[in-house]
Amino acid sequence: NAGVTQTPKFRVLKTGQSMTLLCAQDMNHEYMYWYRQDPGMGLRLIHYSVGEGTTAKGEVPDGYNVSRLKKQNFLLGLESAAPSQTSVYFCASSPPPGFGGYTFGSGTRLTVV
Amino acid sequence: AQSVTQPDIHITVSEGASLELRCNYSYGATPYLFWYVQSPGQGLQLLLKYFSGDTLVQGIKGFEAEFKRSQSSFNLRKPSVHWSDAAEYFCAVGAEDSSYKLIFGSGTRLLVRP
């Protein structure tokens, strides 16, 4: 089925380890986003991309890096994981010029111990 | 700066009762407004959206929302709640810049009594 696929779905990391979360969309969307969800705080934007080869910082970018080498993929990296990065991560994509086709992935639950 | 406030962290209603979830936004121009629902362990599903035009918008699952510019509100309503509506509900506003990012409220968790 067409949509946004996130891998992995669950992961436990030790403090200081690194990992990459993959977001893949098959809808040819230009815009892609990474959000984190924490209890009582809603979803907060980490980084986003408005097209292949472009990335920009969102509300809470510290400790994360991203890459958009291919239009369909948006990678979120944690270079040195910290317990504060324990969260549920959601990827979303959207076609320009507006918000009509915003689609979310099913999330990645990350625990840093 | 744009922001969204959902003043109720939890709401409990009886099955069959009516529901209203509150959402207030801060925005300079005509906003793009959304309501999403998240069932436990699931991603976000769009319930409805407002871009312009009729201020009362209909969504899926029998939900509706009314845009009131004078009150900066976009409250979600349902006339009769079903047990399956128990979930977390998020209001969001679209950013005023070219990023088309969404700015979310903190969410309201709905509990449904049998």
Interface residues (C-beta under 8 A of the other chain):
Chain A: Y31 Y33 Y35 G40 M41 G42 L43 R44 L45 Y48 V50 A56 G58 F90 A92 S94 P96 P97 G98 F99 G100 Y102 F104 G105 S106 G107
Chain B: V4 Q6 I9 Y32 F34 Q42 G43 L44 Q45 L46 K49 F51 F90 G94 S98 S99 Y100 K101 L102 I103 F104 G105 S106 G107
